Amino acid sequence: MLLGCIGDDFTGSSDLANTLAKGGMRAVQYNGVPNADADASVEAGVVALKTRTIPVHEAVEQSLAALEWLRRQGCRQYLFKYCSTFDSTPEGNIGPVLDALADALGAERAIVCPAFPATGRSIYQGHLFVNDRLLNESGMEKHPLTPMTDADLRRWLGLQTRQGVGHVAYGVVASGSAAIRDALDKATAVGSRYIVVDAILDKDLVAIGEAAEADVLISGGSGIALGLPENFRRAGLIGTASGQWSGKQGTAVALCGSCSIMSRRQIAEHSASNPARVVEVDAVVNGSAHPAEYADWAIEQQQNGLPLIFSSAEPEVVAAAQQRHGKEHVATAVEGFFGALARELSARGVRRLVTAGGETSGAIVSALGIPSFEIGPEIDPGVPALKAGGMDMVLALKSGNFGSVDFFGKAARVLAGDLR
């Protein structure tokens, strides 16, 4: 294994594996730290964790366990992947995990670059934008678990670590990899261990990846991996991987636990012509919503289109539910419901599963006990089709704000092998 990656959620990890696979690397996503060594043919291993919103010490412990496994696989470089909207709180978990990984690897620095231009995430003057809005004006400031109230990545990361945080401005990035490398060296020399690097276009991320060729640790969104396969190819370590996607026919269901703006648009679009059923938070918390009953409904609706079961509402409604029951209790209950629902659907023969929401997707993958994923074709930017290792099932795991408005139906078609 050449590149070892640690993702803080399951959807982002599949996004990263997709980027590496498109770059020609044999990439495999492992859901949790594997119990055995990887196959020798794997060039990029992505260990998907569910650490974005758990207590800091647990996130650090799990990330270090993933790092230990990846080091045993002989990796030459490591990547810590987090959300392209830098989802975190002033306490973490990005900063503390970066500290732990950097210390364990003896890394003198790590790039910080969550930019993903294909989905409208860019960094300019150290500030993260979502399309034409600053992060804290994009709707992410209302996120129920990680409200992002400051677009300045230097300030936000500075709250999470005692290490120096530097910056490479866009004027340098636009000059190419040699200029970026020189700026990184200068920032390191004055005490910056973590260096926020501006990026607006895909070519910027390719140049940043080239500049970081010799760095043992890199961090960012999946976009930061755009230039990494070519580094290994220039060194003669990889060729061009290729694979054929056959898809899988059979029963399909879509599940959504995301409250993001795009997810709510996708729900509205899909439910206009397909069966859809809401899961009320109060019913989940008080135990009156039964996963088996929802699974039966989804099977009964197969002749009417792609059934969608969702728990999504306006931020004010979500906030009210959190006020009544407690933020952590609501999150745990909803994730537990969707995990149990996924098991019920699998038992009823569902073979294509489309899921939306990072926490929801993580809960579903964990509940199904899927050990790994083979990476298939891209459905929408950042969202590949996935074949579950050791199971007769294909899935799409979508981060909340990703995907086109017709994502649910499109994903089901790709999972069936329709690539038109």
N, C-alpha and C positions, 0 to 999 in steps of 0.2 A: 504494500500500500504506500502511495506517495503522499497523498493529501489526507489529513485527518480533520474532520469537521465536527463541531459540537453545536447543535441547534437548540434554542430554548423553547421551541414548540414544534409540533408535528407538521403543521401546514408549511411553516417557513423552512423546515428541513427538506420537505419534498420539493419546494421551490428551489432551494440550493442544489439539490441533487439533479434537478431538471437542468439548471444552468450548466453544471459540470458535464452532464451527459451530452447536451447539445454541443459542448466544446470538444467532444470526442473522447472523454474519459469513461472508463467502465466504472459507473457510480452505483452504489447500493446504499439505501437508507436502512439503518438498524433502529428499531423502535425500543429504546432503552439500551443499556449496556449489555452487549452479547455475552453469553456464557462460554462461547468457543471462539477460536480464531477465525478470521475472515478467510474466504477462498483466496488463493494466491493470485487469481486473475483480477481481483478488485483493485482499481487504481485510486479511487476516491471513496472513502467511507464516511458516511454522515450518520453520526449517532444522534438520534432525535430524543430529546428530553422534554419534560413538561415542567420547566423551571421558571417560567417568566414571572409568575405571580405568587410562587410559594415563598415561605420564609427564607431570608437571605442565607442562613447557615445551611439549609437543606439544598438550596440551589448551588452553593459552592461545593458541598460534599458530592452531589451527583455529577457536577461538571468535572471535578477532579477524578472521579471514578471513570468517567468516559475518556478523559485524557490518558489515564493510566492504560486503559485497554488499547487506545489508538497508538500509544508509544510502543506497546508490545508488537504491534503490526508493522513497525519499522518506518513510520511516516517521516517524511523530510520536512514537512511544513504543516502548520495547524491553523484552523480558521474557527473563530467563535462567531456564530451567526445569530443575530437578533432581528427584531422587526424593523422594517423599513420606515416605520414611524417612531422608532426608538422607544417602544412601549416600556416604561419603567416608572418607578416612583423616586422621590428624593433619596430614599434609603437604598435603592437598588432595583433590579438585581444585576444590571449590566456592569456597573463599576466593581462591585465586590467579586464577581466571577472573573472579570478581566484581571483584577489584582491577583487572584489565586492562580489563574492559568499562567500569567506572566512570571510570577514567582517560581512556579513549578518548572517552567521551561528555561528560566534564566534569561528571559527576553528583555532586552533593554528598552524596547518600544513596541507599540502596536498601533497600526492605522485604525482610525474610527471613521467608518464611512457607510452609513445605511442607505445611501442614494440608490434609487431604482427608477431611472428615467422612463422605462416602458410603462410604469404604473403611476407616473406623475410625481415621484419623490425625487427631489433635487436638493443639493446643499450649496448655498452661496453665502460667502462671508460668515461661515460657521453656523448659519441658520438653516433649519430644515423646512422645506416647502412641500406642500401637497398640492400639486397643480399650481395655481396662481395664489395660493393662500399660505401664510405662515402656519406652521404646525398647530400653534395654539389658537388659530382662527379657522381651522379646517373641520371642526367637529370632534377632533380627538381630545379637545379639552373637556369633553363630556363623557369620555370613556368610563364605564362603570368601575373598572379595576385599576387602570393606570391613566388617570387624566393627565394629558400632556399640556401643561400651562405655560411652557417656555419653549420657544423655537430655537434658542441659542444652545446648541449641543455642548459647547464648551462650559457654559454655566451649569447646565443640567447634569452633565457627567461630573463636573467639579463638586457637586453636592454628594456624589456617591463614592468618591475616592479621595485619598490624600495625595495621590500622585499628581505630578504636573500635567496639565492639559494644554497642548499647543494647537497650532492651526496652519494649514497650507492653503493659501487663498487661490481663487480661481485663475487669476492671471498667471500664476506659476503652473497650475495644472494644465492650462491650455498650451503651455510651451512644451509639454511632452514629458516622457518618463525620466530623462536625465535631469531635467530641472526639478521634477518632483523628488527624485532621490536625493538631490543636493539639499533641498528644503527640509526633507525629513531628517537628514544628517545634522543640519544646523539646529533644528528644533530639539533633537535628542541631546545635542551638545550643551544646550542651555537648561536642561533638566525636565523636558517634556517627555513623559513616558508614553502618554496616549496623545495621538495627533489627529485631530479632526481635519479631514481633507475634503475640500469642495469638489463637487461633481454635478454636472448638468446633463451631459450627453453620455451615451454608451461608450464612445471613444475615450472619454475621460476615465471611465472605470477600467478600460483596457490598459491605458497608460499607467494608471495607479497600480494595477496588478503587476505590470512589468517592472515598475519602480520598486515593488516590494518583493521581487524575486528571491532575494537572499534573506528576507525577514522570517524568523522562525514562527512568529505569531501575527495573524491579521484578524481584524474584526470588522463586522459590518452586516449589511443586508446581503441578499443573494447576488445582487449586482456586482459586489466587490470580487466575485469569483469569475467574472467574464474574461479577465486576462490571464487567469492562472493556468488553464490547460496549455496555452501556447508556451508558457515558460517551460513546462515539462517536455513539450514537443521539441522545442529548440535544443533542449539538453539530450534529445534522443531517447527519452524515457517512455514516451507513449507514441502510439500511432493515431489512427482514426477509428474510434469504436463505432459500431453500427449494430442496430437491432431491428427486429421486425415485430410490430404490434398486431396481434390478431384480435384482441378484444374478447368480450364474453357476452353471449346472449343470455337471456333470462330476466327474471324479475328485478325491477329497479325501484328505488325509493330515494328521495332527497330529504335530508335533515338539516335544519339550520338553527343554531343557537346564538348567532351573532346579532347584535343590535346596531351595527354600523349603518351609515347612511346608504352605502351601496347595497348591503344585504337587504335592507328594507325595500329598496327599489326593485331588487331581483325578486323578492317575495311577491310584491304587487304585480310585477310583470307575469310571473309564472302562474299565480293563482287566478289570473283573468281567464285562463283557458285550461287549467289543470286542477285536479282536486287538491285542496290545501286545508290543513287543520292546525289551529293554534294550540299550544300548550301553555296554559295560564300558570304563572309563577306561583300564585297562592295555592293552586291545586297541587302543584308539585311539592311544595313545602308541607302542606297538611296531609299529603299522602292520598288524596282522592283521584289523582291522575295515575292510571295504571299502564305501564309500558305494554303489557300484553294486549290490552284493549286497543291501544293505538296501532300496534303491529297488525292486529286483525283488520282494522279499518284500512290500513295501507294495502293489504293483500286484496281486500274486496274492491278497491278502487282501481286495480290495474287496467281494467278495460276502459277507463275514463281518462287516461293520460298518465303522467308521472306524478305520483302522490308526493306531496310536500308536507312534512310535519315541522312546525317551527315554533320557537319561543323568542319572539323579537318584538320590541315596542319602542316608542319614543323615549328619549332619555329621561323625561320627567316621570314617566310611568315606571321605568326601571328604578329610578331613584326612590320613588315612593315605596316600592316593594322592598328595597334594601333597607329603608327606614323602618318598615314594619318588622322585618325578619332578621336584619343584619346582613351586611354585604357578603361576608364569607359564607354564611349559611345558605344564602340564595345561590351563590356560585356553585357551591358543593352539591346542593340539591339538584340544580338544573343539569349539571354535568353528569351526576349519577343517574338521572332519569334517561338522558340520551345514551349513556353507556348501556344501561339495561335494555333500552329500546333496540339498540343495535344487536344485542344478543338475541332478542326475541325475533327480530327480522331475519337474522342469519339462520335461526332454527326453522323458520318458515320457508327457507329456500331462496332468500334474496341474494343475488349474486352481483348486482351493480349497486353501489352505495355512493351517493353524492353528499358530501358534508360541507357545511359552511361555518366558519368561526374557529379560531385557533384553539381555544380551550375546549370547545365542543368536539372538535376533531381529535384532539389528544385523548379526551375521555373515551371516545368511541374506539380508537385504535387500541388503547389499553384494555378496555372491556373485552374486545374481541381476541386479545392476546396475539396480535399479529407481530411476528418477530422481525420482519424486514419487508422492504418493498423493492421490486424491480421497476425501473423508471420507463414509462411509455411516452407517447407523444404529448406535446404541449396542447392543452385545451384553450387556455387564455394565458397571457403573459404571467409567468410565475406560478402556474397551476398545471402540473402534468397529470396524465393518467398513470395510475399505479396498479401493479399486480401484487397481491398479497402473497408473501412467501409462505408456503406450506398450507395454503387455503385456496378453495375454489371461489375466489372473489376478486373483483377489481373495484377500485375506489378513486374518487377525486376528493382531495382535501383542500379546501379554499380558505385562505385568510379572509376576514370579514369584508374588507374594502376592495378585494381583488375581483376580477372577472367582469365580463360584459353584462348588460342588463338581462340578457337571455341565457345566463350561464347554466342554470339547472338543466334545461333541456339539451343544450349543447353538450354538456358534460356526459349526460346519459347516452347520447349518440356516439361520442368518441369511445366511451367505455365499451360500447357494443361492437366497436371496430369500424364505425363509419367515420372516415377521416376527410370527408368532402367538406 
